[in-house]
Amino acid sequence: MKKYNIAVVGASGAVGEEIFKVLEEMDFPVGNLLPLASARSAGEEIVFKNKEYTIEELTDSVFEGRNIDIAFFSAGGSVSAHYAKFAVESGALVIDNTSHFRMDPNVPLVVPEVNSEDIALWEDTGIIANPNCSTIQMVQLLKPLYDLYDGIKRVDVSTYQATSGAGKHGMEELVQQMQDFFAFKLNESEVKAFAHRIALNVIPHIDTPQPNGYTKEEMKMVNETNKIMHSDFAVSATCVRVPVLRSHSEAITVTFREGVEVNVEAVREALANFENVRVVDDLENKLYPMPMTATDTDFTYVGRIRKDIFAPNILHLWGVADQVRVGAATNAVRIAQKWIKMKEDI
Ligand SMILES: NC(=O)c1ccc[n+]([C@@H]2O[C@H](COP(=O)([O-])OP(=O)(O)OC[C@H]3O[C@@H](n4cnc5c(N)ncnc54)[C@H](OP(=O)(O)O)[C@@H]3O)[C@@H](O)[C@H]2O)c1
C-alpha cells in the first residue's frame, strides 16, 4: 500500500494533537511525518505510533525537499494565509482547519458525508478547507433532512460551545477559574481567552462582532452551511460559549417548505441511516446526547427529536459532537482519506 508523507502545522495545539491520534486510530498510511509549530514549541517531542518526532519551526522554506503529500494546517488563519502557499508550491495538498480559505469560491469546503464530490475541485488551488466546527456537526444532521423533505426553508440554531473550541488556552482558563472558585479567589481569576469569566457563566459572544449585529462565528454558520450544501435557505445562529471542556451542543429548529407534514419516525430513520450519525432519543429513559456522550468519539449524536407544537412543517433537534474531532481533526482526516481514494481510483 502506498504511504503518504504528512505535515501537521499546529502540531502542539488542540487540533494538531488530535490529528495525530486520529491518523493513528484510523491506521492512515503515513510515510514520513513532519510536525510543525512556532519557535515556542520547536524542539518538543510528539509520539506517533510509538515513535518520537521533534517539532520543527514553521518557516517559508520548511516544506522544500520534504516531499510532503498532505499538509494539515491548524495554527490559525493568519498562519494559513502566509504559509499554505509554500506547502502547495512544494507539491502538497493543504487541508486547512482555519477560516481563512473557507469562503474562497475557488476552494472546496468539505464535510465528506455531505459533499465529498467537491474534493475533486482541489486542483484549482491545492487547498481543501475544513468548515467551522459548529457548522460541520449541523450539516451532518441537515443533509438527511434536506433529502427527506426535498429541501429546507429555514434553520434557526443556538449553540452551546465548549471552551476547547478556543484552543488549549480556552480549556486551561476554565480549569484555572474553577480551581480559583474552590480557593475562594474567583474574582482574581485571569480573563484572557474569552470576553468574560467563563467559569459558572455562559457568554453569548464567540469571535468578533459584525456590523449586522451577529458575531463572526454566527455568520460562519450561515455562509458555510449554504456553501457546503449548495443551497440558499435562511439560517440564523446564536453562538454561546458554555463552561464545558469539550464537545459542542446545538439546539436546531428546521422549517421545511409549506405543505410538509413532519413525521418524527421518518426523521429518526433518515438520521439513523446517515453516515457517522447516531440517534440517542428516549426522553422517558433519560437518553439524549450530551457533551459527555460525544467526547472522544467520531460520531455526531442527535436526540430530543420532536415536531413543533404549532406548525406541522417545523422540527426541533438537539445535536452534539466532539468539535476537536468531528469538527476538526476527524473531518480533516476523512477528507484526506477520500482524496486518496479519488486519486487512486483515477
Ligand atoms: N479547537 C477547536 O475545537 C477547533 C475546531 C475547528 C477549527 N479550529 C481551528 O484550528 C486552528 C487551531 O486551533 P487549536 O484549537 O488547535 O489552537 P491551539 O490549541 O491554540 O493551538 C495553536 C497551534 O498553532 C501553533 N501556532 C500558533 N502560531 C503559530 C505560528 N506563527 N507559526 C506556527 N505555528 C503556530 C501553535 O504552536 P505553538 O505551541 O508553537 O504556539 C499551536 O500548535 C484555529 O484556526 C482554530 O480556529 C479549532
The ligand as an SDF file (V2000), in Angstrom:
LIG
                    3D

 48 52  0  0  0  0  0  0  0  0999 V2000
  -10.2070   23.8420   18.8790 N   0  0  0  0  0  0  0  0  0  0  0  0
  -11.2240   23.5490   18.0960 C   0  0  0  0  0  0  0  0  0  0  0  0
  -12.2320   22.9570   18.5070 O   0  0  0  0  0  0  0  0  0  0  0  0
  -11.1590   23.9080   16.6330 C   0  0  0  0  0  0  0  0  0  0  0  0
  -12.1240   23.3800   15.7970 C   0  0  0  0  0  0  0  0  0  0  0  0
  -12.1020   23.6930   14.4390 C   0  0  0  0  0  0  0  0  0  0  0  0
  -11.1120   24.5250   13.9540 C   0  0  0  0  0  0  0  0  0  0  0  0
  -10.1890   25.0480   14.8010 N   0  0  0  0  0  0  0  0  0  0  0  0
   -9.1640   25.9280   14.2280 C   0  0  0  0  0  0  0  0  0  0  0  0
   -7.9170   25.2620   14.2380 O   0  0  0  0  0  0  0  0  0  0  0  0
   -6.8670   26.2010   14.4640 C   0  0  0  0  0  0  0  0  0  0  0  0
   -6.0530   25.7530   15.6600 C   0  0  0  0  0  0  0  0  0  0  0  0
   -6.8750   25.6820   16.7860 O   0  0  0  0  0  0  0  0  0  0  0  0
   -6.4400   24.9660   18.1510 P   0  0  0  0  0  0  0  0  0  0  0  0
   -7.6720   24.8690   18.9250 O   0  0  0  0  0  0  0  0  0  0  0  0
   -5.6330   23.7320   17.8730 O   0  0  0  0  0  0  0  0  0  0  0  0
   -5.4840   26.0950   18.7880 O   0  0  0  0  0  0  0  0  0  0  0  0
   -4.3550   25.9500   19.9020 P   0  0  0  0  0  0  0  0  0  0  0  0
   -4.6070   24.8290   20.8160 O   0  0  0  0  0  0  0  0  0  0  0  0
   -4.2000   27.3190   20.4630 O   0  0  0  0  0  0  0  0  0  0  0  0
   -3.0400   25.6080   19.0300 O   0  0  0  0  0  0  0  0  0  0  0  0
   -2.4790   26.5250   18.1140 C   0  0  0  0  0  0  0  0  0  0  0  0
   -1.3350   25.8470   17.3530 C   0  0  0  0  0  0  0  0  0  0  0  0
   -0.8660   26.7380   16.3540 O   0  0  0  0  0  0  0  0  0  0  0  0
    0.5370   26.9210   16.5020 C   0  0  0  0  0  0  0  0  0  0  0  0
    0.9430   28.2570   16.0830 N   0  0  0  0  0  0  0  0  0  0  0  0
    0.4750   29.4380   16.5390 C   0  0  0  0  0  0  0  0  0  0  0  0
    1.1030   30.4550   15.9030 N   0  0  0  0  0  0  0  0  0  0  0  0
    1.9730   29.9010   15.0290 C   0  0  0  0  0  0  0  0  0  0  0  0
    2.8880   30.4040   14.0880 C   0  0  0  0  0  0  0  0  0  0  0  0
    3.0580   31.7180   13.9020 N   0  0  0  0  0  0  0  0  0  0  0  0
    3.6230   29.5310   13.3630 N   0  0  0  0  0  0  0  0  0  0  0  0
    3.4680   28.2020   13.5240 C   0  0  0  0  0  0  0  0  0  0  0  0
    2.5980   27.6510   14.4120 N   0  0  0  0  0  0  0  0  0  0  0  0
    1.8580   28.4860   15.1350 C   0  0  0  0  0  0  0  0  0  0  0  0
    0.7830   26.7210   17.9850 C   0  0  0  0  0  0  0  0  0  0  0  0
    2.1470   26.4250   18.1740 O   0  0  0  0  0  0  0  0  0  0  0  0
    2.9770   26.9060   19.4780 P   0  0  0  0  0  0  0  0  0  0  0  0
    2.7850   25.8140   20.5040 O   0  0  0  0  0  0  0  0  0  0  0  0
    4.3710   26.9690   18.9680 O   0  0  0  0  0  0  0  0  0  0  0  0
    2.4220   28.2160   19.9230 O   0  0  0  0  0  0  0  0  0  0  0  0
   -0.1440   25.5280   18.2450 C   0  0  0  0  0  0  0  0  0  0  0  0
    0.4670   24.3400   17.7860 O   0  0  0  0  0  0  0  0  0  0  0  0
   -7.5580   27.5710   14.6470 C   0  0  0  0  0  0  0  0  0  0  0  0
   -7.5460   28.2420   13.4050 O   0  0  0  0  0  0  0  0  0  0  0  0
   -8.9600   27.2060   15.0450 C   0  0  0  0  0  0  0  0  0  0  0  0
   -9.8990   28.1760   14.6740 O   0  0  0  0  0  0  0  0  0  0  0  0
  -10.1770   24.7410   16.1270 C   0  0  0  0  0  0  0  0  0  0  0  0
  1  2  1  0
  2  3  2  0
  2  4  1  0
  4  5  1  0
  4 48  2  0
  5  6  2  0
  6  7  1  0
  7  8  2  0
  8  9  1  0
  8 48  1  0
  9 10  1  0
  9 46  1  0
 10 11  1  0
 11 12  1  0
 11 44  1  0
 12 13  1  0
 13 14  1  0
 14 15  2  0
 14 16  1  0
 14 17  1  0
 17 18  1  0
 18 19  2  0
 18 20  1  0
 18 21  1  0
 21 22  1  0
 22 23  1  0
 23 24  1  0
 23 42  1  0
 24 25  1  0
 25 26  1  0
 25 36  1  0
 26 27  1  0
 26 35  1  0
 27 28  2  0
 28 29  1  0
 29 30  1  0
 29 35  2  0
 30 31  1  0
 30 32  2  0
 32 33  1  0
 33 34  2  0
 34 35  1  0
 36 37  1  0
 36 42  1  0
 37 38  1  0
 38 39  2  0
 38 40  1  0
 38 41  1  0
 42 43  1  0
 44 45  1  0
 44 46  1  0
 46 47  1  0
M  CHG  2   8   1  16  -1
M  END
$$$$
